[in-house]
């Protein structure tokens, strides 16, 4: 666990993990990362970090956002950009609450439109609210004009979620204020992990594992402050 936590934070290569600190070999580190991702350990770790203080998670309003990660030669979930310049990478889509706590993470190709990951709110687990009744969905979703599509509004209406989406040519995403700034702050926290500034992992499951570990660390820091 020390080696797995040390790698994403510092961005060090697997083969350069300092064995003087008691870390295992690079292949053991990678196998544990892969096997525990297949077993769902990292997702459970992320959820446990904030379910313990779930009454502080504010599902009254959540906000989605994405950012592109430059990448190495293509692997799973790693596509060229659509502009034809040969740039490689992937997009990290996240959903955060009003405090910036990451609730759901999706990885898609860099040439995929933001609206294609709109259904990532399905990945948010039920949260025990202040009235001791679990909430399975947020009340309001604050999105920029990249999600201003009829099918997105129809999807939210079907799930009983109020849509606050900036309308194209009418209002700017800046009108959504602090809800959108929370997404930007959380993306900056992810960028603080060396292995997440540039995508070095060719395998999609390994990339998702690193994102879940980073989300667990970010959540534990924020939830401790909120509690």
Phi and psi in degrees as GROMACS dihedral restraints (atoms count N, CA, C in turn):
[ dihedral_restraints ]
;  ai    aj    ak    al  type     phi  dphi    fc
    3     4     5     6     1   -62.2    20    10
    4     5     6     7     1   -42.3    20    10
    6     7     8     9     1   -67.5    20    10
    7     8     9    10     1   -39.0    20    10
    9    10    11    12     1   -66.4    20    10
   10    11    12    13     1   -37.7    20    10
   12    13    14    15     1   -75.2    20    10
   13    14    15    16     1   -32.0    20    10
   15    16    17    18     1   -71.2    20    10
   16    17    18    19     1   -38.2    20    10
   18    19    20    21     1   -62.8    20    10
   19    20    21    22     1   -56.0    20    10
   21    22    23    24     1   -62.0    20    10
   22    23    24    25     1   -35.3    20    10
   24    25    26    27     1   -70.5    20    10
   25    26    27    28     1   -43.9    20    10
   27    28    29    30     1   -88.9    20    10
   28    29    30    31     1   -22.2    20    10
   30    31    32    33     1    79.9    20    10
   31    32    33    34     1    12.5    20    10
   33    34    35    36     1   -69.7    20    10
   34    35    36    37     1   150.2    20    10
   36    37    38    39     1   -71.5    20    10
   37    38    39    40     1   153.0    20    10
   39    40    41    42     1   -57.3    20    10
   40    41    42    43     1   -43.7    20    10
   42    43    44    45     1   -71.6    20    10
   43    44    45    46     1   -10.8    20    10
   45    46    47    48     1   -99.9    20    10
   46    47    48    49     1     8.2    20    10
   48    49    50    51     1   -60.2    20    10
   49    50    51    52     1   126.6    20    10
   51    52    53    54     1   -70.2    20    10
   52    53    54    55     1   111.1    20    10
   54    55    56    57     1   -70.8    20    10
   55    56    57    58     1   -16.2    20    10
   57    58    59    60     1   -63.4    20    10
   58    59    60    61     1   -24.1    20    10
   60    61    62    63     1   -89.5    20    10
   61    62    63    64     1     7.0    20    10
   63    64    65    66     1    89.5    20    10
   64    65    66    67     1    11.1    20    10
   66    67    68    69     1   -75.3    20    10
   67    68    69    70     1   154.6    20    10
   69    70    71    72     1   -79.5    20    10
   70    71    72    73     1   180.0    20    10
   72    73    74    75     1   -70.2    20    10
   73    74    75    76     1   164.0    20    10
   75    76    77    78     1   -64.2    20    10
   76    77    78    79     1   -39.6    20    10
   78    79    80    81     1   -68.3    20    10
   79    80    81    82     1   -36.9    20    10
   81    82    83    84     1   -65.0    20    10
   82    83    84    85     1   -41.8    20    10
   84    85    86    87     1   -58.0    20    10
   85    86    87    88     1   -47.4    20    10
   87    88    89    90     1   -67.5    20    10
   88    89    90    91     1   -41.2    20    10
   90    91    92    93     1   -64.0    20    10
   91    92    93    94     1   -41.3    20    10
   93    94    95    96     1   -63.4    20    10
   94    95    96    97     1   -41.8    20    10
   96    97    98    99     1   -60.2    20    10
   97    98    99   100     1   -45.7    20    10
   99   100   101   102     1   -68.7    20    10
  100   101   102   103     1   -47.5    20    10
  102   103   104   105     1   -67.8    20    10
  103   104   105   106     1   -40.4    20    10
  105   106   107   108     1   -71.9    20    10
  106   107   108   109     1   -27.4    20    10
  108   109   110   111     1   -67.3    20    10
  109   110   111   112     1   -41.9    20    10
  111   112   113   114     1   -64.0    20    10
  112   113   114   115     1   -30.6    20    10
  114   115   116   117     1   -84.5    20    10
  115   116   117   118     1    -3.3    20    10
  117   118   119   120     1    79.2    20    10
  118   119   120   121     1    17.4    20    10
  120   121   122   123     1   -65.9    20    10
  121   122   123   124     1   -42.3    20    10
  123   124   125   126     1   -71.3    20    10
  124   125   126   127     1   -36.9    20    10
  126   127   128   129     1   -65.2    20    10
  127   128   129   130     1   -41.2    20    10
  129   130   131   132     1   -65.2    20    10
  130   131   132   133     1   -37.4    20    10
  132   133   134   135     1   -62.3    20    10
  133   134   135   136     1   -43.6    20    10
  135   136   137   138     1   -61.3    20    10
  136   137   138   139     1   -46.9    20    10
  138   139   140   141     1   -65.2    20    10
  139   140   141   142     1   -40.3    20    10
  141   142   143   144     1   -64.6    20    10
  142   143   144   145     1   -27.9    20    10
  144   145   146   147     1   -65.6    20    10
  145   146   147   148     1   -29.1    20    10
  147   148   149   150     1  -115.9    20    10
  148   149   150   151     1   -12.1    20    10
  150   151   152   153     1   -70.3    20    10
  151   152   153   154     1   -25.3    20    10
  153   154   155   156     1   -66.0    20    10
  154   155   156   157     1   -28.7    20    10
  156   157   158   159     1  -121.2    20    10
  157   158   159   160     1    42.5    20    10
  159   160   161   162     1   -63.6    20    10
  160   161   162   163     1   -23.2    20    10
  162   163   164   165     1   -70.0    20    10
  163   164   165   166     1   -10.6    20    10
  165   166   167   168     1   -94.4    20    10
  166   167   168   169     1   -12.5    20    10
  168   169   170   171     1   -75.4    20    10
  169   170   171   172     1   124.9    20    10
  171   172   173   174     1   -99.2    20    10
  172   173   174   175     1    94.4    20    10
  174   175   176   177     1   -86.2    20    10
  175   176   177   178     1     7.2    20    10
  177   178   179   180     1   -63.5    20    10
  178   179   180   181     1   -29.9    20    10
  180   181   182   183     1  -151.4    20    10
  181   182   183   184     1   123.1    20    10
  183   184   185   186     1  -119.7    20    10
  184   185   186   187     1   164.3    20    10
  186   187   188   189     1  -140.8    20    10
  187   188   189   190     1   132.2    20    10
  189   190   191   192     1   -93.4    20    10
  190   191   192   193     1   157.3    20    10
  192   193   194   195     1  -165.7    20    10
  193   194   195   196     1   159.7    20    10
  195   196   197   198     1  -141.2    20    10
  196   197   198   199     1   158.4    20    10
  198   199   200   201     1  -149.8    20    10
  199   200   201   202     1   150.8    20    10
  201   202   203   204     1   -93.0    20    10
  202   203   204   205     1   137.6    20    10
  204   205   206   207     1  -108.0    20    10
  205   206   207   208     1   125.0    20    10
  207   208   209   210     1   -63.5    20    10
  208   209   210   211     1   149.5    20    10
  210   211   212   213     1  -136.4    20    10
  211   212   213   214     1   167.7    20    10
  213   214   215   216     1   -83.1    20    10
  214   215   216   217     1  -176.6    20    10
  216   217   218   219     1   -49.6    20    10
  217   218   219   220     1   148.6    20    10
  219   220   221   222     1   -58.2    20    10
  220   221   222   223     1   140.8    20    10
  222   223   224   225     1  -134.3    20    10
  223   224   225   226     1  -156.3    20    10
  225   226   227   228     1   -67.9    20    10
  226   227   228   229     1   131.0    20    10
  228   229   230   231     1    70.0    20    10
  229   230   231   232     1    26.6    20    10
  231   232   233   234     1  -134.5    20    10
  232   233   234   235     1   102.2    20    10
  234   235   236   237     1  -118.7    20    10
  235   236   237   238     1   156.5    20    10
  237   238   239   240     1   -66.2    20    10
  238   239   240   241     1   155.4    20    10
  240   241   242   243     1   -71.7    20    10
  241   242   243   244     1   156.5    20    10
  243   244   245   246     1   -76.5    20    10
  244   245   246   247     1   -10.4    20    10
  246   247   248   249     1   -78.9    20    10
  247   248   249   250     1    -0.9    20    10
  249   250   251   252     1    78.3    20    10
  250   251   252   253     1    10.3    20    10
  252   253   254   255     1   -88.1    20    10
  253   254   255   256     1     1.7    20    10
  255   256   257   258     1    79.7    20    10
  256   257   258   259     1    11.5    20    10
  258   259   260   261     1   -74.0    20    10
  259   260   261   262     1   139.3    20    10
  261   262   263   264     1  -111.7    20    10
  262   263   264   265     1   156.6    20    10
  264   265   266   267     1   154.6    20    10
  265   266   267   268     1  -170.4    20    10
  267   268   269   270     1  -144.5    20    10
  268   269   270   271     1   168.4    20    10
  270   271   272   273     1  -110.5    20    10
  271   272   273   274     1   136.6    20    10
  273   274   275   276     1  -102.6    20    10
  274   275   276   277     1   114.8    20    10
  276   277   278   279     1  -104.0    20    10
  277   278   279   280     1   130.6    20    10
  279   280   281   282     1  -131.3    20    10
  280   281   282   283     1   157.2    20    10
  282   283   284   285     1  -123.7    20    10
  283   284   285   286     1   127.1    20    10
  285   286   287   288     1  -122.8    20    10
  286   287   288   289     1   157.8    20    10
  288   289   290   291     1   -87.0    20    10
  289   290   291   292     1  -172.9    20    10
  291   292   293   294     1   -64.6    20    10
  292   293   294   295     1   -20.7    20    10
  294   295   296   297     1   -95.3    20    10
  295   296   297   298     1    -3.0    20    10
  297   298   299   300     1    92.6    20    10
  298   299   300   301     1     8.2    20    10
  300   301   302   303     1   -72.2    20    10
  301   302   303   304     1   122.7    20    10
  303   304   305   306     1   -68.5    20    10
  304   305   306   307     1   124.5    20    10
  306   307   308   309     1  -104.0    20    10
  307   308   309   310     1   -33.2    20    10
  309   310   311   312     1  -148.8    20    10
  310   311   312   313     1   146.5    20    10
  312   313   314   315     1  -133.5    20    10
  313   314   315   316     1   134.9    20    10
  315   316   317   318     1  -133.7    20    10
  316   317   318   319     1   141.1    20    10
  318   319   320   321     1  -116.6    20    10
  319   320   321   322     1   123.6    20    10
  321   322   323   324     1  -131.8    20    10
  322   323   324   325     1   173.5    20    10
  324   325   326   327     1   -68.7    20    10
  325   326   327   328     1   157.9    20    10
  327   328   329   330     1   -68.0    20    10
  328   329   330   331     1   -20.9    20    10
  330   331   332   333     1   -94.8    20    10
  331   332   333   334     1     8.1    20    10
  333   334   335   336     1   -90.1    20    10
  334   335   336   337     1   138.8    20    10
  336   337   338   339     1   -72.3    20    10
  337   338   339   340     1   151.0    20    10
  339   340   341   342     1   -59.3    20    10
  340   341   342   343     1   -32.1    20    10
  342   343   344   345     1   -67.1    20    10
  343   344   345   346     1   -18.9    20    10
  345   346   347   348     1   -71.6    20    10
  346   347   348   349     1   -18.9    20    10
  348   349   350   351     1  -103.0    20    10
  349   350   351   352     1    16.9    20    10
  351   352   353   354     1   -64.5    20    10
  352   353   354   355     1   -29.5    20    10
  354   355   356   357     1   -80.0    20    10
  355   356   357   358     1    10.7    20    10
  357   358   359   360     1   -66.4    20    10
  358   359   360   361     1   -13.1    20    10
  360   361   362   363     1   -64.6    20    10
  361   362   363   364     1   -15.9    20    10
  363   364   365   366     1   -64.9    20    10
  364   365   366   367     1   -22.9    20    10
  366   367   368   369     1   -82.2    20    10
  367   368   369   370     1    -4.8    20    10
  369   370   371   372     1   -77.5    20    10
  370   371   372   373     1   121.4    20    10
  372   373   374   375     1   -74.6    20    10
  373   374   375   376     1   166.3    20    10
  375   376   377   378     1   -65.3    20    10
  376   377   378   379     1   139.0    20    10
  378   379   380   381     1  -117.8    20    10
  379   380   381   382     1   133.2    20    10
  381   382   383   384     1   -78.1    20    10
  382   383   384   385     1   111.7    20    10
  384   385   386   387     1   -80.7    20    10
  385   386   387   388     1  -176.3    20    10
  387   388   389   390     1   -64.8    20    10
  388   389   390   391     1   -28.1    20    10
  390   391   392   393     1   -86.9    20    10
  391   392   393   394     1    12.2    20    10
  393   394   395   396     1    66.1    20    10
  394   395   396   397     1    15.7    20    10
  396   397   398   399     1  -108.9    20    10
  397   398   399   400     1   129.9    20    10
  399   400   401   402     1   -68.5    20    10
  400   401   402   403     1   134.6    20    10
  402   403   404   405     1   -99.5    20    10
  403   404   405   406     1   126.0    20    10
  405   406   407   408     1   -98.5    20    10
  406   407   408   409     1    -6.6    20    10
  408   409   410   411     1  -154.1    20    10
  409   410   411   412     1   152.2    20    10
  411   412   413   414     1   -71.9    20    10
  412   413   414   415     1   160.7    20    10
  414   415   416   417     1   -80.5    20    10
  415   416   417   418     1   -41.9    20    10
  417   418   419   420     1  -133.9    20    10
  418   419   420   421     1   143.4    20    10
  420   421   422   423     1  -121.8    20    10
  421   422   423   424     1   124.7    20    10
  423   424   425   426     1  -103.7    20    10
  424   425   426   427     1   112.4    20    10
  426   427   428   429     1  -128.0    20    10
  427   428   429   430     1   157.7    20    10
  429   430   431   432     1   -84.7    20    10
  430   431   432   433     1  -177.1    20    10
  432   433   434   435     1   -73.8    20    10
  433   434   435   436     1    -0.6    20    10
  435   436   437   438     1   -69.9    20    10
  436   437   438   439     1   -17.6    20    10
  438   439   440   441     1  -107.0    20    10
  439   440   441   442     1    15.2    20    10
  441   442   443   444     1   -79.4    20    10
  442   443   444   445     1    77.2    20    10
  444   445   446   447     1  -135.5    20    10
  445   446   447   448     1   149.9    20    10
  447   448   449   450     1   -62.2    20    10
  448   449   450   451     1   -40.7    20    10
  450   451   452   453     1   -65.6    20    10
  451   452   453   454     1   -31.1    20    10
  453   454   455   456     1   -69.2    20    10
  454   455   456   457     1   -43.5    20    10
  456   457   458   459     1   -65.7    20    10
  457   458   459   460     1   -37.2    20    10
  459   460   461   462     1   -65.7    20    10
  460   461   462   463     1   -39.5    20    10
  462   463   464   465     1   -62.0    20    10
  463   464   465   466     1   -45.2    20    10
  465   466   467   468     1   -65.6    20    10
  466   467   468   469     1   -40.2    20    10
  468   469   470   471     1   -63.2    20    10
  469   470   471   472     1   -38.3    20    10
  471   472   473   474     1   -64.2    20    10
  472   473   474   475     1   -34.2    20    10
  474   475   476   477     1   -90.0    20    10
  475   476   477   478     1    -0.6    20    10
  477   478   479   480     1    76.9    20    10
  478   479   480   481     1    29.0    20    10
  480   481   482   483     1  -107.3    20    10
  481   482   483   484     1   130.8    20    10
  483   484   485   486     1   -75.2    20    10
  484   485   486   487     1   129.1    20    10
  486   487   488   489     1   -95.6    20    10
  487   488   489   490     1   126.7    20    10
  489   490   491   492     1  -121.7    20    10
  490   491   492   493     1    89.2    20    10
  492   493   494   495     1  -117.7    20    10
  493   494   495   496     1   130.8    20    10
  495   496   497   498     1   -63.4    20    10
  496   497   498   499     1   128.1    20    10
  498   499   500   501     1   -84.5    20    10
  499   500   501   502     1   135.4    20    10
  501   502   503   504     1   -64.3    20    10
  502   503   504   505     1   132.2    20    10
  504   505   506   507     1    73.5    20    10
  505   506   507   508     1     0.3    20    10
  507   508   509   510     1  -116.4    20    10
  508   509   510   511     1   -47.8    20    10
  510   511   512   513     1  -141.0    20    10
  511   512   513   514     1   153.8    20    10
  513   514   515   516     1   -90.1    20    10
  514   515   516   517     1   156.7    20    10
  516   517   518   519     1   -63.5    20    10
  517   518   519   520     1   -18.4    20    10
  519   520   521   522     1   -65.6    20    10
  520   521   522   523     1   -19.9    20    10
  522   523   524   525     1   -68.9    20    10
  523   524   525   526     1   -17.8    20    10
  525   526   527   528     1   -79.9    20    10
  526   527   528   529     1    -8.1    20    10
  528   529   530   531     1    59.8    20    10
  529   530   531   532     1  -130.6    20    10
  531   532   533   534     1   -64.1    20    10
  532   533   534   535     1   -24.0    20    10
  534   535   536   537     1   -65.3    20    10
  535   536   537   538     1   -37.2    20    10
  537   538   539   540     1   -79.9    20    10
  538   539   540   541     1   -32.7    20    10
  540   541   542   543     1   -65.6    20    10
  541   542   543   544     1   -31.0    20    10
  543   544   545   546     1   -61.2    20    10
  544   545   546   547     1   -36.3    20    10
  546   547   548   549     1   -66.8    20    10
  547   548   549   550     1   -44.0    20    10
  549   550   551   552     1   -62.3    20    10
  550   551   552   553     1   -39.7    20    10
  552   553   554   555     1   -64.5    20    10
  553   554   555   556     1   -39.3    20    10
  555   556   557   558     1   -68.7    20    10
  556   557   558   559     1   -38.3    20    10
  558   559   560   561     1   -62.1    20    10
  559   560   561   562     1   -36.5    20    10
  561   562   563   564     1   -65.9    20    10
  562   563   564   565     1   -36.0    20    10
  564   565   566   567     1   -66.3    20    10
  565   566   567   568     1   -39.3    20    10
  567   568   569   570     1   -63.2    20    10
  568   569   570   571     1   -37.4    20    10
  570   571   572   573     1   -67.7    20    10
  571   572   573   574     1   -15.0    20    10
  573   574   575   576     1   -72.0    20    10
  574   575   576   577     1    -9.5    20    10
  576   577   578   579     1   -94.8    20    10
  577   578   579   580     1   123.7    20    10
  579   580   581   582     1   -57.5    20    10
  580   581   582   583     1   -36.3    20    10
  582   583   584   585     1   -79.9    20    10
  583   584   585   586     1    -3.8    20    10
  585   586   587   588     1  -108.9    20    10
  586   587   588   589     1    -4.1    20    10
  588   589   590   591     1   -71.2    20    10
  589   590   591   592     1   -41.1    20    10
  591   592   593   594     1  -126.4    20    10
  592   593   594   595     1   138.4    20    10
  594   595   596   597     1   -81.2    20    10
  595   596   597   598     1   110.1    20    10
  597   598   599   600     1   -97.2    20    10
  598   599   600   601     1   -19.1    20    10
  600   601   602   603     1   -82.1    20    10
  601   602   603   604     1   126.0    20    10
  603   604   605   606     1   -81.5    20    10
  604   605   606   607     1   -31.7    20    10
  606   607   608   609     1   -81.0    20    10
  607   608   609   610     1   135.9    20    10
  609   610   611   612     1   -68.0    20    10
  610   611   612   613     1   -37.7    20    10
  612   613   614   615     1   -66.4    20    10
  613   614   615   616     1   -36.0    20    10
  615   616   617   618     1   -67.3    20    10
  616   617   618   619     1   -39.2    20    10
  618   619   620   621     1   -64.4    20    10
  619   620   621   622     1   -42.7    20    10
  621   622   623   624     1   -64.7    20    10
  622   623   624   625     1   -35.5    20    10
  624   625   626   627     1   -63.2    20    10
  625   626   627   628     1   -45.1    20    10
  627   628   629   630     1   -63.0    20    10
  628   629   630   631     1   -39.2    20    10
  630   631   632   633     1   -65.5    20    10
  631   632   633   634     1   -39.9    20    10
  633   634   635   636     1   -66.2    20    10
  634   635   636   637     1   -38.9    20    10
  636   637   638   639     1   -63.7    20    10
  637   638   639   640     1   -46.0    20    10
  639   640   641   642     1   -62.2    20    10
  640   641   642   643     1   -40.6    20    10
  642   643   644   645     1   -63.5    20    10
  643   644   645   646     1   -37.0    20    10
  645   646   647   648     1   -65.3    20    10
  646   647   648   649     1   -41.7    20    10
  648   649   650   651     1   -65.2    20    10
  649   650   651   652     1   -45.5    20    10
  651   652   653   654     1   -62.3    20    10
  652   653   654   655     1   -43.5    20    10
  654   655   656   657     1   -64.6    20    10
  655   656   657   658     1   -42.4    20    10
  657   658   659   660     1   -62.5    20    10
  658   659   660   661     1   -36.9    20    10
  660   661   662   663     1   -68.3    20    10
  661   662   663   664     1   -46.3    20    10
  663   664   665   666     1   -69.1    20    10
  664   665   666   667     1   -42.8    20    10
  666   667   668   669     1   -66.1    20    10
  667   668   669   670     1   -37.7    20    10
  669   670   671   672     1   -59.8    20    10
  670   671   672   673     1   -41.4    20    10
  672   673   674   675     1   -66.9    20    10
  673   674   675   676     1   -39.2    20    10
  675   676   677   678     1   -72.0    20    10
  676   677   678   679     1   -34.0    20    10
